[in-house]
Amino acid sequence: MKRILLIVGGGIAAYKSCELIRLLRGRGHRVRCVLTEGGSHFVTPMTLAALSEQPVHTSLWDLKDEAEMGHIQLSRQADLVVVAPATADLLARMAAGLADDLATTLLLATDKPVLAAPAMNVRMWTHPATTRNVARLRADGITVLDPDDGAMACGEYGPGRLPEPAAILAAIESALDGSALDGSAPDVADRPLAGRHVLVTAGPTHEPIDPVRYLANRSSGRQGFAIARAAAMLGARVSLVAGPVTLPTPAGVDRVDVQTAREMAAAVAAAMPADVAVMVAAVADWHVAPLDQKLKKTGSPPVLTLVENPDILARVSVGDDRPRLVVGFAAETERVIDHAVVKRGRKGCDWIIANDVSGDVMGGADNSVHLVTATGVESWETMTKDDVAIRLARRIADELRERP
């Protein structure tokens, strides 16, 4: 168990700190929160206290705490200080060495590693002043994550979104492992996949018809990326073969981007050998011979001749360098478990994760899955894709321990 001091800055992204606390607590870490004045406009001390089960600190002028130099104690008792969200103003004050409130005072007083997860408007993030401040902080030894790209509450689009809580969690655990504050090795129980190579595929594939059109599906890649992130968090060396999605690469993951099923098959083969293969990608079943020029309307629809794509999961399951554990995914719209049981036998994989995609699972944040193995079927309750990923990664670790 590590002790995390979480400083919650202002901005709408402060609500994600609640999920970050939950994830940290789920990993066994102790969390203590400092809420800035700006952050208190978006989340309350009561919310953070309930989630962390620890008092929340808001003021440098708390008579009881400061009678014992509370800001010094807070800054020294933690194993890691995390600022999330780190606003442009907070980053600027950190870079300048200001100490005009509780958050900046303890940041200046701490002798422990500091990690900051920025969140701000895209123009604020790309402004020369912020660029200069981030460079100064990194030069001072502070870990500053890059923000995600995406739509913002202000209506603009670009880099500046707070990284997802699971990505911040991965960065936190990487920082904790790298800090070696007491000179000891990371706890093996916290990294049960250490020394393992996990191969993950994620997202759709795009099969071109002409220079502007393609065959595809609605897969967002979120579940596969979450599994890659979870495996890395548990200590694995992770190779992620990703179809055409815009998701950020999880911390500690080696990523290869592909477009078509044939490119994905080649990338998977190149990533071997692996201890585990988790084939999450929704690979297109067919491709066509693409045209060099854009199809034109001629009064009658064109005839497309479909050619079957390589079966990546089956190839991995029967290959000479077959991983010790092969996990496939089955996206179904009816008789979900029946079809998954048949698919597991047909593909030759060890496990199948089946889910019903007739609703909004593809592209959504939650998933409800069934784990199909040789011994039966486990139906998991609906949970976030990040939670599915963590649960699956731990099951994989348990399985590898039990296998000779």
C-alpha positions as CSV (number, residue, x, y, z in Angstrom):
1,M,0.0,0.0,0.0
2,K,1.3,3.5,-0.9
3,R,0.2,6.8,0.4
4,I,-1.1,9.3,-2.3
5,L,-1.6,13.0,-1.6
6,L,-4.1,14.1,-4.2
7,I,-4.3,17.9,-4.9
8,V,-7.6,18.6,-6.8
9,G,-7.4,21.8,-8.8
10,G,-10.1,23.9,-10.3
11,G,-11.9,23.3,-13.6
12,I,-14.7,21.0,-14.7
13,A,-12.3,18.1,-15.0
14,A,-12.2,18.1,-11.1
15,Y,-15.1,15.6,-11.2
16,K,-12.8,12.9,-12.6
17,S,-10.8,13.1,-9.3
18,C,-13.6,11.1,-7.7
19,E,-13.1,8.2,-10.1
20,L,-9.3,8.4,-9.6
21,I,-9.8,8.1,-5.9
22,R,-12.0,5.1,-6.4
23,L,-9.4,3.4,-8.6
24,L,-6.5,4.2,-6.3
25,R,-8.5,2.8,-3.3
26,G,-9.3,-0.3,-5.4
27,R,-5.6,-0.9,-5.9
28,G,-5.1,-0.8,-2.1
29,H,-3.5,2.7,-1.9
30,R,-4.3,5.2,0.8
31,V,-5.5,8.6,-0.5
32,R,-5.6,11.9,1.2
33,C,-7.0,15.0,-0.6
34,V,-6.2,18.7,-0.7
35,L,-9.0,20.6,-2.4
36,T,-8.1,24.1,-3.8
37,E,-10.5,27.0,-3.7
38,G,-11.1,26.6,-7.4
39,G,-11.7,22.8,-7.1
40,S,-14.3,23.4,-4.4
41,H,-16.6,25.0,-7.0
42,F,-16.8,21.6,-8.8
43,V,-16.5,19.0,-6.1
44,T,-17.1,19.2,-2.4
45,P,-14.9,18.2,0.6
46,M,-17.7,15.8,1.7
47,T,-17.5,13.9,-1.6
48,L,-13.7,13.5,-1.5
49,A,-13.8,12.6,2.2
50,A,-16.5,9.9,1.6
51,L,-14.5,8.4,-1.3
52,S,-11.1,8.6,0.4
53,E,-12.3,7.9,4.0
54,Q,-9.8,10.5,5.1
55,P,-10.2,14.2,6.2
56,V,-10.0,16.7,3.3
57,H,-7.7,19.7,3.7
58,T,-8.7,23.0,2.2
59,S,-6.9,25.8,4.0
60,L,-3.4,26.9,5.0
61,W,-5.0,28.7,7.9
62,D,-6.6,25.7,9.7
63,L,-5.7,26.4,13.3
64,K,-5.8,22.8,14.4
65,D,-3.7,21.4,11.5
66,E,-1.3,24.3,11.3
67,A,-0.5,24.2,15.0
68,E,1.4,21.1,14.2
69,M,2.7,22.5,10.8
70,G,0.2,20.4,9.0
71,H,1.3,21.4,5.5
72,I,4.8,20.1,6.3
73,Q,3.4,16.8,7.6
74,L,1.1,16.4,4.6
75,S,3.9,17.0,2.2
76,R,6.3,14.5,3.9
77,Q,4.0,11.7,4.8
78,A,3.0,10.8,1.2
79,D,4.8,8.5,-1.1
80,L,3.7,10.5,-4.1
81,V,2.0,13.9,-4.6
82,V,-0.5,14.0,-7.4
83,V,-2.0,17.2,-8.9
84,A,-5.2,16.3,-10.9
85,P,-6.5,18.3,-12.5
86,A,-3.5,20.7,-12.8
87,T,-4.9,23.9,-14.2
88,A,-2.8,26.4,-16.2
89,D,-2.8,28.7,-13.1
90,L,-1.6,26.0,-10.8
91,L,1.1,24.9,-13.1
92,A,2.3,28.5,-13.4
93,R,2.4,28.9,-9.7
94,M,4.3,25.6,-9.3
95,A,6.8,26.6,-11.9
96,A,7.3,30.0,-10.2
97,G,7.8,28.4,-6.7
98,L,4.9,30.4,-5.2
99,A,3.4,29.3,-1.9
100,D,0.3,31.4,-1.5
101,D,-2.2,28.6,-0.5
102,L,-2.2,25.2,1.0
103,A,-1.6,23.3,-2.3
104,T,1.3,25.4,-3.5
105,T,2.9,25.6,0.0
106,L,3.0,21.8,0.4
107,L,4.2,21.4,-3.1
108,L,7.1,23.7,-2.3
109,A,7.7,21.9,1.0
110,T,7.6,18.3,-0.2
111,D,10.6,16.1,-0.6
112,K,8.6,13.4,-2.4
113,P,8.0,12.8,-6.2
114,V,5.3,15.0,-7.8
115,L,3.1,14.0,-10.7
116,A,0.8,16.5,-12.4
117,A,-2.1,15.8,-14.8
118,P,-3.0,19.0,-16.7
119,A,-6.5,20.0,-17.8
120,M,-7.3,23.3,-19.5
121,N,-8.5,24.9,-22.8
122,V,-6.5,23.9,-25.8
123,R,-5.2,27.5,-26.4
124,M,-4.1,27.7,-22.8
125,W,-2.2,24.4,-23.1
126,T,-0.5,25.5,-26.3
127,H,0.3,29.0,-25.1
128,P,4.0,29.8,-24.9
129,A,3.7,30.6,-21.2
130,T,2.3,27.1,-20.4
131,T,4.8,25.4,-22.6
132,R,7.6,27.3,-20.8
133,N,6.1,26.4,-17.4
134,V,5.8,22.7,-18.2
135,A,9.3,22.6,-19.5
136,R,10.5,24.2,-16.2
137,L,8.6,21.7,-14.1
138,R,9.9,18.8,-16.0
139,A,13.4,20.1,-15.7
140,D,12.9,20.4,-12.0
141,G,12.0,16.6,-11.9
142,I,8.2,16.9,-11.8
143,T,6.4,14.4,-14.0
144,V,3.9,16.3,-16.1
145,L,1.6,14.1,-18.2
146,D,0.5,15.2,-21.6
147,P,-3.3,15.9,-21.8
148,D,-5.6,14.0,-24.0
149,D,-7.1,15.3,-27.3
150,G,-10.8,15.7,-27.5
151,A,-13.9,17.9,-27.2
152,M,-13.9,20.2,-24.2
153,A,-16.6,21.8,-22.1
154,C,-15.8,25.1,-23.7
155,G,-16.8,23.7,-27.1
156,E,-13.3,23.6,-28.6
157,Y,-11.3,20.6,-29.6
158,G,-7.7,19.6,-29.2
159,P,-5.1,18.8,-26.5
160,G,-6.1,19.9,-23.0
161,R,-8.5,17.2,-21.7
162,L,-7.5,15.6,-18.4
163,P,-6.3,12.1,-19.1
164,E,-8.8,9.4,-18.2
165,P,-8.5,8.3,-14.5
166,A,-7.3,4.8,-15.5
167,A,-4.4,6.4,-17.5
168,I,-3.5,8.6,-14.5
169,L,-3.6,5.5,-12.3
170,A,-1.2,3.7,-14.6
171,A,1.2,6.8,-14.5
172,I,0.9,6.9,-10.7
173,E,1.8,3.3,-10.3
174,S,4.7,3.6,-12.8
175,A,6.0,6.6,-10.8
176,L,5.7,4.7,-7.6
177,D,7.6,1.7,-9.0
178,G,10.3,4.0,-10.4
179,S,10.7,6.1,-7.3
180,A,12.0,3.2,-5.1
181,L,11.7,5.5,-2.1
182,D,12.9,2.8,0.3
183,G,15.3,1.1,-2.1
184,S,13.1,-2.0,-2.2
185,A,11.8,-3.8,-5.3
186,P,8.1,-3.3,-6.3
187,D,5.7,-5.7,-4.5
188,V,5.2,-8.8,-6.7
189,A,1.7,-9.1,-5.4
190,D,0.9,-5.7,-6.9
191,R,2.5,-6.6,-10.3
192,P,1.5,-10.2,-10.9
193,L,2.2,-10.0,-14.6
194,A,5.8,-8.8,-14.2
195,G,8.0,-10.6,-16.7
196,R,5.1,-11.5,-18.9
197,H,4.5,-10.4,-22.5
198,V,0.9,-9.6,-23.2
199,L,-0.3,-9.0,-26.8
200,V,-3.6,-7.1,-27.2
201,T,-5.5,-6.1,-30.4
202,A,-8.1,-3.4,-30.3
203,G,-10.4,-1.3,-32.4
204,P,-11.9,-1.9,-35.8
205,T,-10.2,-2.5,-39.1
206,H,-10.9,-0.4,-42.2
207,E,-11.1,-2.2,-45.5
208,P,-10.8,0.3,-48.4
209,I,-13.3,0.2,-51.2
210,D,-11.9,3.3,-53.0
211,P,-9.8,6.3,-51.9
212,V,-12.7,7.7,-49.8
213,R,-14.8,4.7,-48.8
214,Y,-14.2,1.6,-46.6
215,L,-15.9,-1.3,-44.9
216,A,-15.8,-1.0,-41.1
217,N,-17.7,-1.5,-37.9
218,R,-18.5,0.7,-34.8
219,S,-15.8,-0.6,-32.5
220,S,-14.2,2.3,-30.5
221,G,-11.2,0.4,-29.2
222,R,-12.0,1.5,-25.6
223,Q,-12.2,-2.0,-24.2
224,G,-9.0,-3.2,-25.8
225,F,-7.1,-0.1,-24.8
226,A,-8.4,-0.5,-21.2
227,I,-7.1,-4.1,-21.2
228,A,-3.7,-3.1,-22.5
229,R,-3.5,-0.4,-19.8
230,A,-4.6,-2.8,-17.0
231,A,-2.0,-5.4,-18.1
232,A,0.7,-2.8,-18.0
233,M,-0.5,-1.7,-14.6
234,L,0.0,-5.2,-13.4
235,G,3.6,-5.3,-14.6
236,A,3.3,-6.9,-18.1
237,R,5.3,-5.8,-21.1
238,V,2.4,-5.0,-23.4
239,S,2.2,-4.9,-27.2
240,L,-0.9,-3.2,-28.5
241,V,-1.9,-3.6,-32.1
242,A,-4.5,-0.9,-32.7
243,G,-6.9,-0.4,-35.6
244,P,-7.8,3.2,-36.7
245,V,-8.9,4.9,-33.5
246,T,-7.8,8.2,-31.9
247,L,-7.4,7.0,-28.3
248,P,-4.2,7.9,-26.5
249,T,-1.6,5.2,-26.0
250,P,-1.8,3.9,-22.4
251,A,1.3,4.5,-20.3
252,G,3.9,1.8,-20.6
253,V,2.4,0.2,-23.7
254,D,4.1,-0.4,-27.0
255,R,1.7,0.5,-29.8
256,V,1.5,-0.4,-33.5
257,D,-1.1,1.2,-35.6
258,V,-2.7,-0.6,-38.5
259,Q,-5.7,0.0,-40.9
260,T,-6.7,-3.3,-42.4
261,A,-7.1,-6.9,-41.2
262,R,-4.2,-8.1,-43.2
263,E,-2.0,-5.4,-41.7
264,M,-3.2,-6.4,-38.2
265,A,-2.4,-10.1,-38.9
266,A,1.1,-9.2,-39.9
267,A,1.6,-7.0,-36.9
268,V,0.3,-9.7,-34.6
269,A,2.7,-12.2,-36.1
270,A,5.6,-9.8,-35.7
271,A,4.8,-9.3,-32.0
272,M,5.2,-13.0,-31.2
273,P,6.1,-14.7,-29.0
274,A,3.9,-13.7,-26.2
275,D,2.7,-15.3,-23.0
276,V,-0.8,-14.1,-23.4
277,A,-2.8,-12.9,-26.5
278,V,-6.0,-11.0,-25.9
279,M,-7.7,-10.5,-29.2
280,V,-10.2,-7.7,-28.6
281,A,-10.2,-6.1,-32.0
282,A,-13.4,-6.3,-34.1
283,V,-11.7,-7.4,-37.3
284,A,-13.6,-7.0,-40.5
285,D,-14.5,-10.4,-41.9
286,W,-14.1,-9.4,-45.6
287,H,-12.2,-7.0,-47.8
288,V,-12.5,-6.0,-51.4
289,A,-10.0,-5.2,-54.1
290,P,-9.9,-1.4,-53.7
291,L,-10.4,0.9,-56.7
292,D,-7.8,3.5,-57.6
293,Q,-10.4,6.1,-58.2
294,K,-13.6,7.1,-56.4
295,L,-16.7,5.2,-57.3
296,K,-19.3,7.3,-59.2
297,K,-23.0,7.0,-59.3
298,T,-23.9,5.5,-62.6
299,G,-27.6,4.7,-62.1
300,S,-27.0,1.1,-60.8
301,P,-25.2,0.2,-57.6
302,P,-21.7,-1.3,-58.0
303,V,-21.1,-5.0,-57.4
304,L,-18.5,-5.6,-54.7
305,T,-16.8,-8.9,-54.6
306,L,-15.9,-9.7,-50.9
307,V,-12.9,-11.8,-50.1
308,E,-12.5,-13.4,-46.6
309,N,-9.9,-11.8,-44.4
310,P,-7.3,-13.8,-42.4
311,D,-8.7,-15.3,-39.2
312,I,-6.2,-13.7,-36.7
313,L,-7.6,-15.4,-33.6
314,A,-7.6,-18.9,-35.1
315,R,-4.0,-18.3,-36.5
316,V,-2.8,-17.3,-33.0
317,S,-4.5,-20.3,-31.4
318,V,-2.9,-22.9,-33.6
319,G,0.4,-21.3,-34.4
320,D,3.8,-22.9,-33.6
321,D,4.5,-20.0,-31.1
322,R,1.0,-20.2,-29.5
323,P,0.8,-18.1,-26.3
324,R,0.1,-20.0,-23.1
325,L,-3.2,-18.3,-22.9
326,V,-5.3,-17.1,-25.8
327,V,-8.4,-15.0,-25.1
328,G,-10.8,-14.1,-27.8
329,F,-13.8,-11.7,-27.9
330,A,-17.3,-12.4,-29.3
331,A,-19.5,-9.4,-30.1
332,E,-23.0,-10.9,-30.5
333,T,-26.5,-9.5,-31.0
334,E,-28.5,-12.7,-30.1
335,R,-27.9,-16.0,-28.2
336,V,-24.7,-14.4,-26.9
337,I,-23.5,-17.3,-24.8
338,D,-24.5,-20.1,-27.2
339,H,-22.6,-18.4,-30.1
340,A,-19.6,-17.7,-27.8
341,V,-19.3,-21.3,-26.7
342,V,-19.3,-22.4,-30.4
343,K,-16.8,-19.8,-31.3
344,R,-14.4,-20.9,-28.6
345,G,-14.3,-24.4,-29.9
346,R,-14.1,-23.3,-33.6
347,K,-11.2,-20.8,-33.0
348,G,-9.3,-23.1,-30.6
349,C,-8.7,-20.4,-28.0
350,D,-8.8,-20.9,-24.3
351,W,-11.3,-18.2,-23.3
352,I,-13.9,-16.2,-25.0
353,I,-15.2,-12.9,-23.6
354,A,-18.8,-12.5,-25.0
355,N,-20.9,-9.4,-24.9
356,D,-24.2,-8.2,-26.4
357,V,-23.5,-5.3,-28.7
358,S,-27.1,-4.8,-29.8
359,G,-27.2,-1.7,-27.5
360,D,-24.7,1.1,-27.1
361,V,-21.7,-1.1,-25.9
362,M,-19.6,-0.2,-29.0
363,G,-18.4,3.3,-28.2
364,G,-19.9,3.3,-24.7
365,A,-18.2,3.4,-21.3
366,D,-19.8,0.3,-19.8
367,N,-19.8,-3.4,-20.7
368,S,-21.5,-6.5,-19.5
369,V,-19.6,-9.6,-20.4
370,H,-19.6,-13.4,-20.0
371,L,-16.3,-15.3,-19.5
372,V,-16.5,-18.6,-21.4
373,T,-13.9,-21.2,-20.6
374,A,-13.6,-25.0,-20.9
375,T,-15.2,-25.4,-17.5
376,G,-18.2,-23.2,-17.9
377,V,-19.5,-19.6,-18.2
378,E,-19.2,-16.7,-15.7
379,S,-21.5,-13.8,-16.2
380,W,-20.1,-10.6,-14.8
381,E,-22.2,-7.7,-13.6
382,T,-22.3,-4.5,-15.8
383,M,-19.3,-2.4,-15.0
384,T,-17.1,0.2,-16.7
385,K,-14.8,-1.0,-19.4
386,D,-11.8,-0.1,-17.2
387,D,-13.2,-2.3,-14.4
388,V,-13.8,-5.2,-16.9
389,A,-10.2,-4.8,-18.0
390,I,-8.7,-4.8,-14.5
391,R,-10.8,-7.9,-13.5
392,L,-9.8,-9.7,-16.6
393,A,-6.1,-8.8,-16.2
394,R,-6.1,-10.2,-12.7
395,R,-7.9,-13.4,-13.9
396,I,-5.2,-13.8,-16.5
397,A,-2.5,-13.4,-13.8
398,D,-4.2,-16.0,-11.7
399,E,-4.4,-18.4,-14.6
400,L,-0.8,-18.1,-15.5
401,R,0.2,-18.8,-11.9
402,E,-1.9,-22.0,-11.9
403,R,-0.7,-23.4,-15.2
404,P,2.5,-25.5,-15.2
